[in-house]
Amino acid sequence: MDVILNDNNKMPSLGFGTWHLAGEKGIEVFKTAIKLGYRCFDTAEAYGNESELGIAINECIRDGLIKREDVFIATKINPHNPIGYNNTIKAFNNSLERLNLDYIDLYMIHWPNLVVDDSWKNLNAETWRAMEDLQKQGKIRSLGISNFMIHHIKTLLNTARILPAINQINFNPTWQQRELIKYCNEKNIQVVAWAPVVRIKDWNKKILNQVAEKYNKSVPQICLRYCLQNNVIPLSCSKNPDHMKENLSVTEFSINQEDMKILDTLNSHPWDHDSQPDCLYEIFRQRELLSQKKHVIKEAFYLFNFFKILQIIRKSENCVLFLLFGIIPLLKFKNINEQKTKCYFLGIIRIGTIRRKVQTTYTPQLPVY
């Protein structure tokens, strides 16, 4: 069953989320999902698996399992990018190349606010203008936003020529975002849910289990069905083929209004700090500081600022060469592992070993939804 978007394009009422799925395993999971009947796939530049999804889709097309027009592919511009018009065009073309497709069904701004000042307003406007131009060129079918709150949408609509077709947000029985849902409905913006299944720590909630038992369904099935009956498109995700089948079957039953009202009472948790859109600039600024490293590849010691006595060349991350007068390989240090580095005289004669004690400091992983 499809949902008609405000641009008259069709989107399947149940999608498959791809976060945390990559590599050969990811390709196999995506192909299995296609074989089981999934026709809507949600990825993102930041997930690092666009290539794997593209491989799976193209192999299934090659094998005659599907046609390109049978599947709805959504992706998003990387929230770590300094977005804007030119960067959006570049990022989109890179995503299109990784997916190995002629067009993308849905392209979204992943997060609305990644800077501490009000410059995000202009950045979002310029990004959206680029997306509108790409849609005119036929490279994008539908335009969307992700994790936008009401004030973000209102600001975007001040300059947008085309209304977003989608707003992808966190929605499930324990986090319902009713005001945002109502606003999107009033604007005819379809809501899509990431993390539509409640967090595992909430699976033991008495109400959830009672409703699941009543309908002889699993907790994830109840959560997905809850989304559908709120006119929200859920993005389910599983590596287990049996669970994939179960999730697809949620279109085959319904929850009565009395039980829906009972599930409504589960609405409880506010945004976690690390996923609240207006706090994201702090999270991603720290991520960028951690990831941006400068590497010295060559340095030298000059006697009296004139005679080159010693030159140091970093041939790789694991090998450093000391050249006497910039010519003679006096010493070579080669990292064997984190704890051990071997030292060679004249580059070939082993003369010693550096041993070190390594201590690991935990840095929490920053999420990208």
Secondary structure in CASP SS format (residue, H / E / C, confidence):
PFRMAT SS
TARGET T0000
AUTHOR 0000-0000-0000
METHOD secondary structure of the structure
MODEL  1
M C 1.00
D E 1.00
V E 1.00
I E 1.00
L C 1.00
N C 1.00
D C 1.00
N C 1.00
N C 1.00
K E 1.00
M E 1.00
P E 1.00
S C 1.00
L C 1.00
G E 1.00
F E 1.00
G E 1.00
T C 1.00
W C 1.00
H C 1.00
L C 1.00
A C 1.00
G H 1.00
E H 1.00
K H 1.00
G H 1.00
I H 1.00
E H 1.00
V H 1.00
F H 1.00
K H 1.00
T H 1.00
A H 1.00
I H 1.00
K H 1.00
L H 1.00
G C 1.00
Y C 1.00
R C 1.00
C E 1.00
F E 1.00
D E 1.00
T C 1.00
A C 1.00
E H 1.00
A H 1.00
Y H 1.00
G C 1.00
N C 1.00
E H 1.00
S H 1.00
E H 1.00
L H 1.00
G H 1.00
I H 1.00
A H 1.00
I H 1.00
N H 1.00
E H 1.00
C H 1.00
I H 1.00
R H 1.00
D C 1.00
G C 1.00
L C 1.00
I C 1.00
K C 1.00
R H 1.00
E H 1.00
D H 1.00
V C 1.00
F E 1.00
I E 1.00
A E 1.00
T E 1.00
K E 1.00
I E 1.00
N C 1.00
P C 1.00
H C 1.00
N C 1.00
P C 1.00
I C 1.00
G C 1.00
Y H 1.00
N H 1.00
N H 1.00
T H 1.00
I H 1.00
K H 1.00
A H 1.00
F H 1.00
N H 1.00
N H 1.00
S H 1.00
L H 1.00
E H 1.00
R H 1.00
L H 1.00
N C 1.00
L C 1.00
D C 1.00
Y C 1.00
I E 1.00
D E 1.00
L E 1.00
Y E 1.00
M E 1.00
I E 1.00
H C 1.00
W C 1.00
P C 1.00
N C 1.00
L C 1.00
V C 1.00
V C 1.00
D C 1.00
D C 1.00
S H 1.00
W H 1.00
K H 1.00
N H 1.00
L H 1.00
N H 1.00
A H 1.00
E H 1.00
T H 1.00
W H 1.00
R H 1.00
A H 1.00
M H 1.00
E H 1.00
D H 1.00
L H 1.00
Q H 1.00
K H 1.00
Q C 1.00
G C 1.00
K C 1.00
I E 1.00
R E 1.00
S E 1.00
L E 1.00
G E 1.00
I E 1.00
S E 1.00
N C 1.00
F C 1.00
M C 1.00
I H 1.00
H H 1.00
H H 1.00
I H 1.00
K H 1.00
T H 1.00
L H 1.00
L H 1.00
N C 1.00
T C 1.00
A C 1.00
R C 1.00
I C 1.00
L C 1.00
P C 1.00
A C 1.00
I E 1.00
N E 1.00
Q E 1.00
I E 1.00
N E 1.00
F C 1.00
N E 1.00
P C 1.00
T C 1.00
W E 1.00
Q C 1.00
Q C 1.00
R H 1.00
E H 1.00
L H 1.00
I H 1.00
K H 1.00
Y H 1.00
C H 1.00
N H 1.00
E H 1.00
K C 1.00
N C 1.00
I C 1.00
Q E 1.00
V E 1.00
V E 1.00
A E 1.00
W E 1.00
A C 1.00
P C 1.00
V C 1.00
V C 1.00
R C 1.00
I H 1.00
K H 1.00
D H 1.00
W C 1.00
N C 1.00
K C 1.00
K H 1.00
I H 1.00
L H 1.00
N H 1.00
Q H 1.00
V H 1.00
A H 1.00
E H 1.00
K H 1.00
Y H 1.00
N C 1.00
K C 1.00
S C 1.00
V H 1.00
P H 1.00
Q H 1.00
I H 1.00
C H 1.00
L H 1.00
R H 1.00
Y H 1.00
C H 1.00
L H 1.00
Q C 1.00
N C 1.00
N C 1.00
V E 1.00
I E 1.00
P E 1.00
L E 1.00
S E 1.00
C C 1.00
S C 1.00
K C 1.00
N C 1.00
P H 1.00
D H 1.00
H H 1.00
M H 1.00
K H 1.00
E H 1.00
N H 1.00
L H 1.00
S H 1.00
V H 1.00
T H 1.00
E H 1.00
F C 1.00
S C 1.00
I C 1.00
N C 1.00
Q H 1.00
E H 1.00
D H 1.00
M H 1.00
K H 1.00
I H 1.00
L H 1.00
D H 1.00
T C 1.00
L C 1.00
N C 1.00
S C 1.00
H C 1.00
P C 1.00
W C 1.00
D C 1.00
H H 1.00
D H 1.00
S H 1.00
Q C 1.00
P H 1.00
D H 1.00
C H 1.00
L H 1.00
Y H 1.00
E H 1.00
I H 1.00
F H 1.00
R H 1.00
Q H 1.00
R H 1.00
E H 1.00
L H 1.00
L H 1.00
S H 1.00
Q C 1.00
K C 1.00
K C 1.00
H C 1.00
V C 1.00
I C 1.00
K E 1.00
E E 1.00
A E 1.00
F E 1.00
Y E 1.00
L E 1.00
F C 1.00
N C 1.00
F C 1.00
F E 1.00
K E 1.00
I E 1.00
L E 1.00
Q E 1.00
I E 1.00
I E 1.00
R E 1.00
K E 1.00
S E 1.00
E C 1.00
N C 1.00
C E 1.00
V E 1.00
L E 1.00
F E 1.00
L E 1.00
L E 1.00
F C 1.00
G C 1.00
I C 1.00
I E 1.00
P E 1.00
L E 1.00
L E 1.00
K E 1.00
F E 1.00
K E 1.00
N E 1.00
I C 1.00
N C 1.00
E C 1.00
Q C 1.00
K E 1.00
T E 1.00
K E 1.00
C E 1.00
Y E 1.00
F E 1.00
L C 1.00
G C 1.00
I C 1.00
I E 1.00
R E 1.00
I E 1.00
G E 1.00
T E 1.00
I E 1.00
R E 1.00
R C 1.00
K C 1.00
V C 1.00
Q C 1.00
T C 1.00
T C 1.00
Y C 1.00
T C 1.00
P C 1.00
Q C 1.00
L C 1.00
P C 1.00
V C 1.00
Y C 1.00
END
